[in-house]
């Protein structure tokens, strides 16, 4: 799904996402729109840590998060 940060955040908060793909690229673009926004947790132990696979895309990195596992 490519819906922008607001749409993805709403689906994530509702528990309606099975997978999330994040791409990290070594590009410094400065200020921009926020991506995923979620409720903050008081302690790290309460933060979801889904199963993840990574795939190198040249200098970029794709993170494939399995949200059903968290």
PDB file of N, CA, C, O and CB in Angstrom:
ATOM      1  N   UNK A   1       0.847  -1.172   0.000  1.00  0.00           N
ATOM      2  CA  UNK A   1       0.000   0.000   0.000  1.00  0.00           C
ATOM      3  C   UNK A   1       0.886   1.227   0.000  1.00  0.00           C
ATOM      4  O   UNK A   1       1.798   1.314   0.822  1.00  0.00           O
ATOM      5  CB  UNK A   1      -0.960   0.002   1.210  1.00  0.00           C
ATOM      6  N   UNK A   2       0.663   2.141  -0.856  1.00  0.00           N
ATOM      7  CA  UNK A   2       1.377   3.410  -0.902  1.00  0.00           C
ATOM      8  C   UNK A   2       0.348   4.488  -0.660  1.00  0.00           C
ATOM      9  O   UNK A   2      -0.322   4.931  -1.593  1.00  0.00           O
ATOM     10  CB  UNK A   2       2.132   3.621  -2.268  1.00  0.00           C
ATOM     11  N   UNK A   3       0.213   4.916   0.589  1.00  0.00           N
ATOM     12  CA  UNK A   3      -0.832   5.875   0.900  1.00  0.00           C
ATOM     13  C   UNK A   3      -0.337   7.089   1.652  1.00  0.00           C
ATOM     14  O   UNK A   3      -1.139   7.937   2.045  1.00  0.00           O
ATOM     15  CB  UNK A   3      -1.894   5.215   1.687  1.00  0.00           C
ATOM     16  N   UNK A   4       0.956   7.194   1.863  1.00  0.00           N
ATOM     17  CA  UNK A   4       1.468   8.317   2.627  1.00  0.00           C
ATOM     18  C   UNK A   4       1.450   8.026   4.115  1.00  0.00           C
ATOM     19  O   UNK A   4       0.815   7.077   4.575  1.00  0.00           O
ATOM     20  CB  UNK A   4       0.666   9.563   2.331  1.00  0.00           C
ATOM     21  N   UNK A   5       2.159   8.863   4.856  1.00  0.00           N
ATOM     22  CA  UNK A   5       2.332   8.658   6.285  1.00  0.00           C
ATOM     23  C   UNK A   5       1.042   8.640   7.085  1.00  0.00           C
ATOM     24  O   UNK A   5       0.892   7.820   7.992  1.00  0.00           O
ATOM     25  CB  UNK A   5       3.208   9.705   6.820  1.00  0.00           C
ATOM     26  N   UNK A   6       0.111   9.522   6.770  1.00  0.00           N
ATOM     27  CA  UNK A   6      -1.142   9.586   7.539  1.00  0.00           C
ATOM     28  C   UNK A   6      -1.950   8.313   7.343  1.00  0.00           C
ATOM     29  O   UNK A   6      -2.415   7.720   8.316  1.00  0.00           O
ATOM     30  CB  UNK A   6      -1.981  10.816   7.122  1.00  0.00           C
ATOM     31  N   UNK A   7      -2.122   7.888   6.100  1.00  0.00           N
ATOM     32  CA  UNK A   7      -2.908   6.684   5.810  1.00  0.00           C
ATOM     33  C   UNK A   7      -2.271   5.447   6.431  1.00  0.00           C
ATOM     34  O   UNK A   7      -2.959   4.651   7.070  1.00  0.00           O
ATOM     35  CB  UNK A   7      -3.054   6.492   4.295  1.00  0.00           C
ATOM     36  N   UNK A   8      -0.965   5.279   6.250  1.00  0.00           N
ATOM     37  CA  UNK A   8      -0.272   4.117   6.806  1.00  0.00           C
ATOM     38  C   UNK A   8      -0.354   4.130   8.329  1.00  0.00           C
ATOM     39  O   UNK A   8      -0.548   3.081   8.943  1.00  0.00           O
ATOM     40  CB  UNK A   8       1.203   4.092   6.348  1.00  0.00           C
ATOM     41  N   UNK A   9      -0.210   5.291   8.942  1.00  0.00           N
ATOM     42  CA  UNK A   9      -0.282   5.399  10.400  1.00  0.00           C
ATOM     43  C   UNK A   9      -1.656   5.001  10.918  1.00  0.00           C
ATOM     44  O   UNK A   9      -1.760   4.333  11.947  1.00  0.00           O
ATOM     45  CB  UNK A   9       0.049   6.821  10.844  1.00  0.00           C
ATOM     46  N   UNK A  10      -2.702   5.401  10.222  1.00  0.00           N
ATOM     47  CA  UNK A  10      -4.061   5.043  10.650  1.00  0.00           C
ATOM     48  C   UNK A  10      -4.293   3.534  10.549  1.00  0.00           C
ATOM     49  O   UNK A  10      -4.880   2.935  11.450  1.00  0.00           O
ATOM     50  CB  UNK A  10      -5.106   5.794   9.801  1.00  0.00           C
ATOM     51  N   UNK A  11      -3.838   2.923   9.465  1.00  0.00           N
ATOM     52  CA  UNK A  11      -3.976   1.470   9.315  1.00  0.00           C
ATOM     53  C   UNK A  11      -3.149   0.751  10.386  1.00  0.00           C
ATOM     54  O   UNK A  11      -3.609  -0.236  10.961  1.00  0.00           O
ATOM     55  CB  UNK A  11      -3.532   1.020   7.893  1.00  0.00           C
ATOM     56  N   UNK A  12      -1.930   1.237  10.660  1.00  0.00           N
ATOM     57  CA  UNK A  12      -1.067   0.635  11.673  1.00  0.00           C
ATOM     58  C   UNK A  12      -1.724   0.701  13.050  1.00  0.00           C
ATOM     59  O   UNK A  12      -1.766  -0.301  13.765  1.00  0.00           O
ATOM     60  CB  UNK A  12       0.302   1.338  11.702  1.00  0.00           C
ATOM     61  N   UNK A  13      -2.236   1.871  13.425  1.00  0.00           N
ATOM     62  CA  UNK A  13      -2.884   2.064  14.719  1.00  0.00           C
ATOM     63  C   UNK A  13      -4.111   1.174  14.869  1.00  0.00           C
ATOM     64  O   UNK A  13      -4.403   0.698  15.966  1.00  0.00           O
ATOM     65  CB  UNK A  13      -3.276   3.523  14.898  1.00  0.00           C
ATOM     66  N   UNK A  14      -4.833   0.946  13.771  1.00  0.00           N
ATOM     67  CA  UNK A  14      -6.035   0.110  13.799  1.00  0.00           C
ATOM     68  C   UNK A  14      -5.699  -1.381  13.778  1.00  0.00           C
ATOM     69  O   UNK A  14      -6.598  -2.216  13.877  1.00  0.00           O
ATOM     70  CB  UNK A  14      -6.934   0.450  12.619  1.00  0.00           C
ATOM     71  N   UNK A  15      -4.419  -1.724  13.651  1.00  0.00           N
ATOM     72  CA  UNK A  15      -4.034  -3.135  13.574  1.00  0.00           C
ATOM     73  C   UNK A  15      -4.429  -3.773  12.257  1.00  0.00           C
ATOM     74  O   UNK A  15      -4.629  -4.985  12.187  1.00  0.00           O
ATOM     75  CB  UNK A  15      -4.656  -3.906  14.711  1.00  0.00           C
ATOM     76  N   UNK A  16      -4.544  -2.962  11.207  1.00  0.00           N
ATOM     77  CA  UNK A  16      -5.025  -3.447   9.913  1.00  0.00           C
ATOM     78  C   UNK A  16      -3.903  -3.672   8.901  1.00  0.00           C
ATOM     79  O   UNK A  16      -4.182  -3.840   7.714  1.00  0.00           O
ATOM     80  CB  UNK A  16      -6.021  -2.470   9.345  1.00  0.00           C
ATOM     81  N   UNK A  17      -2.654  -3.681   9.335  1.00  0.00           N
ATOM     82  CA  UNK A  17      -1.537  -3.958   8.431  1.00  0.00           C
ATOM     83  C   UNK A  17      -0.930  -5.317   8.765  1.00  0.00           C
ATOM     84  O   UNK A  17      -0.686  -5.622   9.932  1.00  0.00           O
ATOM     85  CB  UNK A  17      -0.460  -2.844   8.524  1.00  0.00           C
ATOM     86  N   UNK A  18      -0.691  -6.123   7.753  1.00  0.00           N
ATOM     87  CA  UNK A  18      -0.001  -7.399   7.932  1.00  0.00           C
ATOM     88  C   UNK A  18       1.501  -7.228   7.754  1.00  0.00           C
ATOM     89  O   UNK A  18       2.293  -7.861   8.453  1.00  0.00           O
ATOM     90  CB  UNK A  18      -0.536  -8.444   6.945  1.00  0.00           C
ATOM     91  N   UNK A  19       1.888  -6.370   6.816  1.00  0.00           N
ATOM     92  CA  UNK A  19       3.301  -6.170   6.505  1.00  0.00           C
ATOM     93  C   UNK A  19       3.540  -4.681   6.309  1.00  0.00           C
ATOM     94  O   UNK A  19       2.645  -3.929   5.923  1.00  0.00           O
ATOM     95  CB  UNK A  19       3.727  -6.979   5.237  1.00  0.00           C
ATOM     96  N   UNK A  20       4.765  -4.283   6.583  1.00  0.00           N
ATOM     97  CA  UNK A  20       5.169  -2.904   6.336  1.00  0.00           C
ATOM     98  C   UNK A  20       6.547  -2.930   5.700  1.00  0.00           C
ATOM     99  O   UNK A  20       7.468  -3.552   6.229  1.00  0.00           O
ATOM    100  CB  UNK A  20       5.169  -2.058   7.654  1.00  0.00           C
ATOM    101  N   UNK A  21       6.690  -2.263   4.578  1.00  0.00           N
ATOM    102  CA  UNK A  21       7.985  -2.163   3.909  1.00  0.00           C
ATOM    103  C   UNK A  21       8.547  -0.766   4.142  1.00  0.00           C
ATOM    104  O   UNK A  21       7.905   0.237   3.829  1.00  0.00           O
ATOM    105  CB  UNK A  21       7.859  -2.466   2.382  1.00  0.00           C
ATOM    106  N   UNK A  22       9.744  -0.719   4.690  1.00  0.00           N
ATOM    107  CA  UNK A  22      10.449   0.540   4.896  1.00  0.00           C
ATOM    108  C   UNK A  22      11.716   0.502   4.064  1.00  0.00           C
ATOM    109  O   UNK A  22      12.426  -0.504   4.056  1.00  0.00           O
ATOM    110  CB  UNK A  22      10.770   0.782   6.406  1.00  0.00           C
ATOM    111  N   UNK A  23      12.000   1.575   3.374  1.00  0.00           N
ATOM    112  CA  UNK A  23      13.240   1.661   2.617  1.00  0.00           C
ATOM    113  C   UNK A  23      14.070   2.795   3.216  1.00  0.00           C
ATOM    114  O   UNK A  23      13.605   3.928   3.346  1.00  0.00           O
ATOM    115  CB  UNK A  23      12.964   1.897   1.085  1.00  0.00           C
ATOM    116  N   UNK A  24      15.304   2.463   3.575  1.00  0.00           N
ATOM    117  CA  UNK A  24      16.232   3.444   4.114  1.00  0.00           C
ATOM    118  C   UNK A  24      17.296   3.682   3.061  1.00  0.00           C
ATOM    119  O   UNK A  24      17.948   2.752   2.586  1.00  0.00           O
ATOM    120  CB  UNK A  24      16.861   2.969   5.468  1.00  0.00           C
ATOM    121  N   UNK A  25      17.458   4.953   2.705  1.00  0.00           N
ATOM    122  CA  UNK A  25      18.427   5.317   1.672  1.00  0.00           C
ATOM    123  C   UNK A  25      19.404   6.339   2.248  1.00  0.00           C
ATOM    124  O   UNK A  25      19.001   7.206   3.023  1.00  0.00           O
ATOM    125  CB  UNK A  25      17.712   5.884   0.403  1.00  0.00           C
ATOM    126  N   UNK A  26      20.673   6.250   1.881  1.00  0.00           N
ATOM    127  CA  UNK A  26      21.650   7.211   2.379  1.00  0.00           C
ATOM    128  C   UNK A  26      21.554   8.550   1.636  1.00  0.00           C
ATOM    129  O   UNK A  26      22.474   8.960   0.929  1.00  0.00           O
ATOM    130  CB  UNK A  26      23.061   6.638   2.247  1.00  0.00           C
ATOM    131  N   UNK A  27      20.414   9.211   1.822  1.00  0.00           N
ATOM    132  CA  UNK A  27      20.170  10.504   1.179  1.00  0.00           C
ATOM    133  C   UNK A  27      19.699  11.471   2.262  1.00  0.00           C
ATOM    134  O   UNK A  27      18.749  11.172   2.985  1.00  0.00           O
ATOM    135  CB  UNK A  27      19.109  10.386   0.012  1.00  0.00           C
ATOM    136  N   UNK A  28      20.340  12.603   2.379  1.00  0.00           N
ATOM    137  CA  UNK A  28      19.963  13.605   3.375  1.00  0.00           C
ATOM    138  C   UNK A  28      19.079  14.640   2.694  1.00  0.00           C
ATOM    139  O   UNK A  28      19.554  15.446   1.893  1.00  0.00           O
ATOM    140  CB  UNK A  28      21.226  14.277   4.020  1.00  0.00           C
ATOM    141  N   UNK A  29      17.778  14.611   3.020  1.00  0.00           N
ATOM    142  CA  UNK A  29      16.842  15.506   2.334  1.00  0.00           C
ATOM    143  C   UNK A  29      16.346  16.641   3.218  1.00  0.00           C
ATOM    144  O   UNK A  29      15.608  17.509   2.750  1.00  0.00           O
ATOM    145  CB  UNK A  29      15.662  14.720   1.827  1.00  0.00           C
ATOM    146  N   UNK A  30      16.739  16.649   4.481  1.00  0.00           N
ATOM    147  CA  UNK A  30      16.300  17.722   5.371  1.00  0.00           C
ATOM    148  C   UNK A  30      14.885  17.490   5.864  1.00  0.00           C
ATOM    149  O   UNK A  30      14.412  16.355   5.909  1.00  0.00           O
ATOM    150  CB  UNK A  30      16.387  19.064   4.668  1.00  0.00           C
ATOM    151  N   UNK A  31      14.211  18.569   6.233  1.00  0.00           N
ATOM    152  CA  UNK A  31      12.846  18.455   6.740  1.00  0.00           C
ATOM    153  C   UNK A  31      11.921  17.907   5.675  1.00  0.00           C
ATOM    154  O   UNK A  31      12.057  18.210   4.489  1.00  0.00           O
ATOM    155  CB  UNK A  31      12.339  19.808   7.230  1.00  0.00           C
ATOM    156  N   UNK A  32      10.999  17.114   6.110  1.00  0.00           N
ATOM    157  CA  UNK A  32      10.020  16.540   5.201  1.00  0.00           C
ATOM    158  C   UNK A  32       8.814  16.070   5.994  1.00  0.00           C
ATOM    159  O   UNK A  32       8.724  16.299   7.200  1.00  0.00           O
ATOM    160  CB  UNK A  32      10.631  15.375   4.391  1.00  0.00           C
ATOM    161  N   UNK A  33       7.920  15.434   5.333  1.00  0.00           N
ATOM    162  CA  UNK A  33       6.748  14.892   6.015  1.00  0.00           C
ATOM    163  C   UNK A  33       7.150  13.718   6.877  1.00  0.00           C
ATOM    164  O   UNK A  33       8.069  12.967   6.550  1.00  0.00           O
ATOM    165  CB  UNK A  33       5.671  14.471   5.007  1.00  0.00           C
ATOM    166  N   UNK A  34       6.449  13.575   7.978  1.00  0.00           N
ATOM    167  CA  UNK A  34       6.689  12.416   8.831  1.00  0.00           C
ATOM    168  C   UNK A  34       6.171  11.174   8.151  1.00  0.00           C
ATOM    169  O   UNK A  34       5.200  11.220   7.396  1.00  0.00           O
ATOM    170  CB  UNK A  34       6.029  12.591  10.207  1.00  0.00           C
ATOM    171  N   UNK A  35       6.820  10.075   8.423  1.00  0.00           N
ATOM    172  CA  UNK A  35       6.363   8.795   7.905  1.00  0.00           C
ATOM    173  C   UNK A  35       5.360   8.188   8.872  1.00  0.00           C
ATOM    174  O   UNK A  35       4.313   8.776   9.141  1.00  0.00           O
ATOM    175  CB  UNK A  35       7.549   7.836   7.675  1.00  0.00           C
ATOM    176  N   UNK A  36       5.678   7.032   9.384  1.00  0.00           N
ATOM    177  CA  UNK A  36       4.796   6.321  10.309  1.00  0.00           C
ATOM    178  C   UNK A  36       4.740   7.041  11.650  1.00  0.00           C
ATOM    179  O   UNK A  36       5.777   7.348  12.237  1.00  0.00           O
ATOM    180  CB  UNK A  36       5.268   4.870  10.502  1.00  0.00           C
ATOM    181  N   UNK A  37       3.535   7.308  12.132  1.00  0.00           N
ATOM    182  CA  UNK A  37       3.329   7.892  13.450  1.00  0.00           C
ATOM    183  C   UNK A  37       2.531   6.894  14.271  1.00  0.00           C
ATOM    184  O   UNK A  37       1.516   6.368  13.815  1.00  0.00           O
ATOM    185  CB  UNK A  37       2.598   9.277  13.363  1.00  0.00           C
ATOM    186  N   UNK A  38       2.999   6.638  15.490  1.00  0.00           N
ATOM    187  CA  UNK A  38       2.330   5.671  16.361  1.00  0.00           C
ATOM    188  C   UNK A  38       2.379   6.183  17.786  1.00  0.00           C
ATOM    189  O   UNK A  38       3.175   7.062  18.117  1.00  0.00           O
ATOM    190  CB  UNK A  38       2.985   4.265  16.257  1.00  0.00           C
ATOM    191  N   UNK A  39       1.527   5.628  18.620  1.00  0.00           N
ATOM    192  CA  UNK A  39       1.509   5.992  20.022  1.00  0.00           C
ATOM    193  C   UNK A  39       2.833   5.619  20.674  1.00  0.00           C
ATOM    194  O   UNK A  39       3.347   4.518  20.476  1.00  0.00           O
ATOM    195  CB  UNK A  39       0.341   5.312  20.742  1.00  0.00           C
ATOM    196  N   UNK A  40       3.377   6.545  21.451  1.00  0.00           N
ATOM    197  CA  UNK A  40       4.645   6.290  22.142  1.00  0.00           C
ATOM    198  C   UNK A  40       4.423   5.329  23.308  1.00  0.00           C
ATOM    199  O   UNK A  40       3.361   5.323  23.931  1.00  0.00           O
ATOM    200  CB  UNK A  40       5.273   7.615  22.646  1.00  0.00           C
ATOM    201  N   UNK A  41       5.426   4.532  23.586  1.00  0.00           N
ATOM    202  CA  UNK A  41       5.398   3.606  24.725  1.00  0.00           C
ATOM    203  C   UNK A  41       6.316   4.153  25.807  1.00  0.00           C
ATOM    204  O   UNK A  41       7.344   4.762  25.508  1.00  0.00           O
ATOM    205  CB  UNK A  41       5.831   2.157  24.301  1.00  0.00           C
ATOM    206  N   UNK A  42       5.944   3.934  27.068  1.00  0.00           N
ATOM    207  CA  UNK A  42       6.720   4.461  28.190  1.00  0.00           C
ATOM    208  C   UNK A  42       8.076   3.771  28.320  1.00  0.00           C
ATOM    209  O   UNK A  42       9.057   4.405  28.711  1.00  0.00           O
ATOM    210  CB  UNK A  42       5.936   4.304  29.485  1.00  0.00           C
ATOM    211  N   UNK A  43       8.140   2.484  27.997  1.00  0.00           N
ATOM    212  CA  UNK A  43       9.396   1.740  28.108  1.00  0.00           C
ATOM    213  C   UNK A  43       9.621   0.928  26.831  1.00  0.00           C
ATOM    214  O   UNK A  43       8.670   0.500  26.177  1.00  0.00           O
ATOM    215  CB  UNK A  43       9.382   0.808  29.357  1.00  0.00           C
ATOM    216  N   UNK A  44      10.893   0.726  26.490  1.00  0.00           N
ATOM    217  CA  UNK A  44      11.241  -0.002  25.264  1.00  0.00           C
ATOM    218  C   UNK A  44      10.673  -1.414  25.248  1.00  0.00           C
ATOM    219  O   UNK A  44      10.336  -1.927  24.181  1.00  0.00           O
ATOM    220  CB  UNK A  44      12.748  -0.060  25.104  1.00  0.00           C
ATOM    221  N   UNK A  45      10.562  -2.049  26.404  1.00  0.00           N
ATOM    222  CA  UNK A  45      10.059  -3.430  26.468  1.00  0.00           C
ATOM    223  C   UNK A  45       8.632  -3.542  25.954  1.00  0.00           C
ATOM    224  O   UNK A  45       8.208  -4.624  25.546  1.00  0.00           O
ATOM    225  CB  UNK A  45      10.128  -3.949  27.897  1.00  0.00           C
ATOM    226  N   UNK A  46       7.886  -2.446  25.966  1.00  0.00           N
ATOM    227  CA  UNK A  46       6.500  -2.455  25.496  1.00  0.00           C
ATOM    228  C   UNK A  46       6.371  -2.156  23.992  1.00  0.00           C
ATOM    229  O   UNK A  46       5.278  -2.250  23.434  1.00  0.00           O
ATOM    230  CB  UNK A  46       5.692  -1.442  26.286  1.00  0.00           C
ATOM    231  N   UNK A  47       7.466  -1.801  23.348  1.00  0.00           N
ATOM    232  CA  UNK A  47       7.436  -1.463  21.921  1.00  0.00           C
ATOM    233  C   UNK A  47       7.357  -2.736  21.077  1.00  0.00           C
ATOM    234  O   UNK A  47       8.042  -3.716  21.371  1.00  0.00           O
ATOM    235  CB  UNK A  47       8.687  -0.633  21.529  1.00  0.00           C
ATOM    236  N   UNK A  48       6.529  -2.727  20.036  1.00  0.00           N
ATOM    237  CA  UNK A  48       6.475  -3.906  19.172  1.00  0.00           C
ATOM    238  C   UNK A  48       7.815  -4.136  18.473  1.00  0.00           C
ATOM    239  O   UNK A  48       8.469  -3.184  18.048  1.00  0.00           O
ATOM    240  CB  UNK A  48       5.355  -3.754  18.130  1.00  0.00           C
ATOM    241  N   UNK A  49       8.215  -5.386  18.359  1.00  0.00           N
ATOM    242  CA  UNK A  49       9.437  -5.743  17.632  1.00  0.00           C
ATOM    243  C   UNK A  49       9.082  -6.891  16.690  1.00  0.00           C
ATOM    244  O   UNK A  49       9.292  -8.059  17.017  1.00  0.00           O
ATOM    245  CB  UNK A  49      10.613  -6.147  18.619  1.00  0.00           C
ATOM    246  N   UNK A  50       8.538  -6.547  15.508  1.00  0.00           N
ATOM    247  CA  UNK A  50       8.101  -7.591  14.576  1.00  0.00           C
ATOM    248  C   UNK A  50       9.277  -8.338  13.961  1.00  0.00           C
ATOM    249  O   UNK A  50      10.408  -7.852  13.948  1.00  0.00           O
ATOM    250  CB  UNK A  50       7.249  -6.983  13.473  1.00  0.00           C
ATOM    251  N   UNK A  51       8.983  -9.530  13.451  1.00  0.00           N
ATOM    252  CA  UNK A  51       9.984 -10.254  12.670  1.00  0.00           C
ATOM    253  C   UNK A  51      10.303  -9.395  11.455  1.00  0.00           C
ATOM    254  O   UNK A  51       9.433  -8.705  10.925  1.00  0.00           O
ATOM    255  CB  UNK A  51       9.478 -11.694  12.248  1.00  0.00           C
ATOM    256  N   UNK A  52      11.555  -9.445  11.022  1.00  0.00           N
ATOM    257  CA  UNK A  52      11.975  -8.581   9.917  1.00  0.00           C
ATOM    258  C   UNK A  52      12.928  -9.334   9.000  1.00  0.00           C
ATOM    259  O   UNK A  52      13.735 -10.155   9.435  1.00  0.00           O
ATOM    260  CB  UNK A  52      12.645  -7.295  10.450  1.00  0.00           C
ATOM    261  N   UNK A  53      12.804  -9.025   7.722  1.00  0.00           N
ATOM    262  CA  UNK A  53      13.774  -9.479   6.723  1.00  0.00           C
ATOM    263  C   UNK A  53      14.334  -8.218   6.072  1.00  0.00           C
ATOM    264  O   UNK A  53      13.623  -7.223   5.928  1.00  0.00           O
ATOM    265  CB  UNK A  53      13.115 -10.460   5.646  1.00  0.00           C
ATOM    266  N   UNK A  54      15.590  -8.257   5.684  1.00  0.00           N
ATOM    267  CA  UNK A  54      16.185  -7.115   5.002  1.00  0.00           C
ATOM    268  C   UNK A  54      16.679  -7.536   3.629  1.00  0.00           C
ATOM    269  O   UNK A  54      17.050  -8.687   3.399  1.00  0.00           O
ATOM    270  CB  UNK A  54      17.335  -6.519   5.832  1.00  0.00           C
ATOM    271  N   UNK A  55      16.674  -6.582   2.738  1.00  0.00           N
ATOM    272  CA  UNK A  55      17.133  -6.824   1.376  1.00  0.00           C
ATOM    273  C   UNK A  55      17.887  -5.592   0.901  1.00  0.00           C
ATOM    274  O   UNK A  55      17.351  -4.483   0.910  1.00  0.00           O
ATOM    275  CB  UNK A  55      15.940  -7.157   0.423  1.00  0.00           C
ATOM    276  N   UNK A  56      19.132  -5.793   0.487  1.00  0.00           N
ATOM    277  CA  UNK A  56      19.916  -4.685  -0.042  1.00  0.00           C
ATOM    278  C   UNK A  56      19.418  -4.336  -1.438  1.00  0.00           C
ATOM    279  O   UNK A  56      19.237  -5.208  -2.288  1.00  0.00           O
ATOM    280  CB  UNK A  56      21.424  -5.036  -0.068  1.00  0.00           C
ATOM    281  N   UNK A  57      19.204  -3.058  -1.652  1.00  0.00           N
ATOM    282  CA  UNK A  57      18.792  -2.541  -2.961  1.00  0.00           C
ATOM    283  C   UNK A  57      19.866  -1.558  -3.414  1.00  0.00           C
ATOM    284  O   UNK A  57      19.673  -0.342  -3.377  1.00  0.00           O
ATOM    285  CB  UNK A  57      17.365  -1.850  -2.900  1.00  0.00           C
ATOM    286  N   UNK A  58      20.998  -2.108  -3.842  1.00  0.00           N
ATOM    287  CA  UNK A  58      22.141  -1.237  -4.110  1.00  0.00           C
ATOM    288  C   UNK A  58      22.565  -0.615  -2.789  1.00  0.00           C
ATOM    289  O   UNK A  58      22.764  -1.339  -1.814  1.00  0.00           O
ATOM    290  CB  UNK A  58      21.792  -0.133  -5.176  1.00  0.00           C
ATOM    291  N   UNK A  59      22.711   0.710  -2.726  1.00  0.00           N
ATOM    292  CA  UNK A  59      23.090   1.353  -1.463  1.00  0.00           C
ATOM    293  C   UNK A  59      21.917   1.511  -0.491  1.00  0.00           C
ATOM    294  O   UNK A  59      22.126   1.880   0.665  1.00  0.00           O
ATOM    295  CB  UNK A  59      23.691   2.712  -1.747  1.00  0.00           C
ATOM    296  N   UNK A  60      20.709   1.242  -0.932  1.00  0.00           N
ATOM    297  CA  UNK A  60      19.515   1.364  -0.088  1.00  0.00           C
ATOM    298  C   UNK A  60      19.236   0.034   0.610  1.00  0.00           C
ATOM    299  O   UNK A  60      19.757  -1.008   0.212  1.00  0.00           O
ATOM    300  CB  UNK A  60      18.284   1.803  -0.931  1.00  0.00           C
ATOM    301  N   UNK A  61      18.407   0.083   1.657  1.00  0.00           N
ATOM    302  CA  UNK A  61      18.049  -1.119   2.398  1.00  0.00           C
ATOM    303  C   UNK A  61      16.532  -1.179   2.559  1.00  0.00           C
ATOM    304  O   UNK A  61      15.907  -0.224   3.021  1.00  0.00           O
ATOM    305  CB  UNK A  61      18.752  -1.149   3.782  1.00  0.00           C
ATOM    306  N   UNK A  62      15.946  -2.321   2.169  1.00  0.00           N
ATOM    307  CA  UNK A  62      14.515  -2.566   2.358  1.00  0.00           C
ATOM    308  C   UNK A  62      14.347  -3.389   3.621  1.00  0.00           C
ATOM    309  O   UNK A  62      15.004  -4.416   3.799  1.00  0.00           O
ATOM    310  CB  UNK A  62      13.883  -3.295   1.118  1.00  0.00           C
ATOM    311  N   UNK A  63      13.456  -2.929   4.504  1.00  0.00           N
ATOM    312  CA  UNK A  63      13.082  -3.658   5.727  1.00  0.00           C
ATOM    313  C   UNK A  63      11.658  -4.143   5.522  1.00  0.00           C
ATOM    314  O   UNK A  63      10.745  -3.339   5.334  1.00  0.00           O
ATOM    315  CB  UNK A  63      13.207  -2.751   7.033  1.00  0.00           C
ATOM    316  N   UNK A  64      11.465  -5.465   5.557  1.00  0.00           N
ATOM    317  CA  UNK A  64      10.149  -6.094   5.403  1.00  0.00           C
ATOM    318  C   UNK A  64       9.711  -6.561   6.786  1.00  0.00           C
ATOM    319  O   UNK A  64      10.201  -7.571   7.291  1.00  0.00           O
ATOM    320  CB  UNK A  64      10.187  -7.299   4.371  1.00  0.00           C
ATOM    321  N   UNK A  65       8.783  -5.819   7.396  1.00  0.00           N
ATOM    322  CA  UNK A  65       8.319  -6.102   8.755  1.00  0.00           C
ATOM    323  C   UNK A  65       7.046  -6.928   8.714  1.00  0.00           C
ATOM    324  O   UNK A  65       6.080  -6.554   8.050  1.00  0.00           O
ATOM    325  CB  UNK A  65       8.083  -4.797   9.534  1.00  0.00           C
ATOM    326  N   UNK A  66       7.043  -8.054   9.425  1.00  0.00           N
ATOM    327  CA  UNK A  66       5.858  -8.903   9.540  1.00  0.00           C
ATOM    328  C   UNK A  66       5.095  -8.466  10.784  1.00  0.00           C
ATOM    329  O   UNK A  66       5.423  -8.889  11.892  1.00  0.00           O
ATOM    330  CB  UNK A  66       6.243 -10.429   9.612  1.00  0.00           C
ATOM    331  N   UNK A  67       4.092  -7.632  10.612  1.00  0.00           N
ATOM    332  CA  UNK A  67       3.365  -7.046  11.739  1.00  0.00           C
ATOM    333  C   UNK A  67       2.436  -8.035  12.420  1.00  0.00           C
ATOM    334  O   UNK A  67       1.972  -7.776  13.530  1.00  0.00           O
ATOM    335  CB  UNK A  67       2.572  -5.858  11.275  1.00  0.00           C
ATOM    336  N   UNK A  68       2.155  -9.168  11.775  1.00  0.00           N
ATOM    337  CA  UNK A  68       1.322 -10.188  12.416  1.00  0.00           C
ATOM    338  C   UNK A  68       2.070 -10.870  13.544  1.00  0.00           C
ATOM    339  O   UNK A  68       1.446 -11.472  14.418  1.00  0.00           O
ATOM    340  CB  UNK A  68       0.861 -11.225  11.394  1.00  0.00           C
ATOM    341  N   UNK A  69       3.397 -10.790  13.547  1.00  0.00           N
ATOM    342  CA  UNK A  69       4.210 -11.490  14.538  1.00  0.00           C
ATOM    343  C   UNK A  69       4.457 -10.664  15.797  1.00  0.00           C
ATOM    344  O   UNK A  69       4.981 -11.186  16.781  1.00  0.00           O
ATOM    345  CB  UNK A  69       5.530 -11.879  13.928  1.00  0.00           C
ATOM    346  N   UNK A  70       4.090  -9.395  15.780  1.00  0.00           N
ATOM    347  CA  UNK A  70       4.406  -8.549  16.945  1.00  0.00           C
ATOM    348  C   UNK A  70       3.266  -8.496  17.930  1.00  0.00           C
ATOM    349  O   UNK A  70       3.370  -7.830  18.960  1.00  0.00           O
ATOM    350  CB  UNK A  70       4.753  -7.141  16.502  1.00  0.00           C
TER     351      UNK A  70
END
